């Protein structure tokens, strides 16, 4: 039986398989780090004091340089540094009190931090191991299964065809949102490339003017602006030919009202 020592707990931890977990707690126990139900393989206190860890939570690094938040490293903390003893996760918007990743701007439940880090690293296979051993399912729209999971955790738009989801763990992503590029160029902001990130400053979208509290946005830190994923339409050809006009048409972003000469 594998043993883990000196992991912020005063007893050694033993790696359990499914049968051992059932014998320990009749198969029902919560991870002492993320608060979710544990599934095997997981670690348990060798002295039976009720301390359990997902294997992934046990391996969680003490510090993460998250590609979606490049301003500060995220540091793993056991307790919130706030007088009220809880924090609100800036990804899932839930009030939590367990282990979390913290920086001056953001707080992330450990599961949310690792989940989004794997998205940023395009490590979709690792996501399958992380979400409590319930593999992310790629499926066509199924009204019965998707009834309770309406929103994508990336763009917060309704779920649709070909969706990655895990109804048991609460993470649901459009396939396209799980595979978003970390950086892109877009005509809506030609000065700099846009970077996929958390909207830590709660800025309103430059296009629709609405503020998205959760999920991902594309932003430019230099210019202090963000764009919702769905507001950035797929890039069109910047120049097109049309038989009705003698010159080439070039795509531009017009910031003032105008009258279309075609319609």
PESUL-V754237 format. One line per field, one symbol per residue. ss: DSSP state (H for helix, E for strand, L for the rest). phi: phi as a letter, one per 40 degrees, with the letter a starting at -180 (. if undefined). psi: psi as a letter, one per 30 degrees, with the letter a starting at -180 (. if undefined). A space follows every 50 residues. Layout:
ss->???
phi->???
psi->???
This chain:
ss->LLEELLLLLLLLEEEELHHHHHHHHLLLLELLLLLLELLLLEEEELLLLL LEEEHHHHLLLLEELLLLLLLLLEEEELLLLLLLLLEELLLLLLEELLLE EELLLLEEEHHHHHHHHHHHLLLHHHHHHHLLLLLLEEELLLHHHHLLLL ELLLLLLELLLLEEEELLLLEEEEHHHHLLLLEEEELLEEEEEEEEEELL LLLEELLLLLELLLLEEEEELLLLEEEELLLLLLLLLLEELLLLLLLLEE LLLLLLLLLLLLL
phi->.cbbbfbfbcbcbbcbccccccccbfgbabccccgcccbccabbccbfcg cbadccccccccabccdcaccaccbcbcbccbccgbabccbcgccbbcda cbadbbbbddcccccccccccfccccdccccfgcdcbcacdbdcccdcbc bcccbgcdcacfbcabccbgbbbcdcccbcccbabaccaccaccbcaccc cfccccccgcbccbgbbcabcccfabbcdccccdccdcbbbaccacbccb cbcccbcabcccb
psi->kkkklhigkfllkkkkaeeeeeeegggjlkkfefflklllklkkkfghgg klkkeeeegklfkkjkffjfellkkkkekkhkffgllkkfefgkklfakl kklfflkkkeeeeeeeeeeeghifefeefeihgjkkkjllkjeefgefif kkfefglkkalikkljfffgkkkkeeffgkkfllkkffifelkkkklkif ghkkkfefglkjelallkljeefhllkkeffjlkklkfklkkffkflkkk kljkflklkkfe.
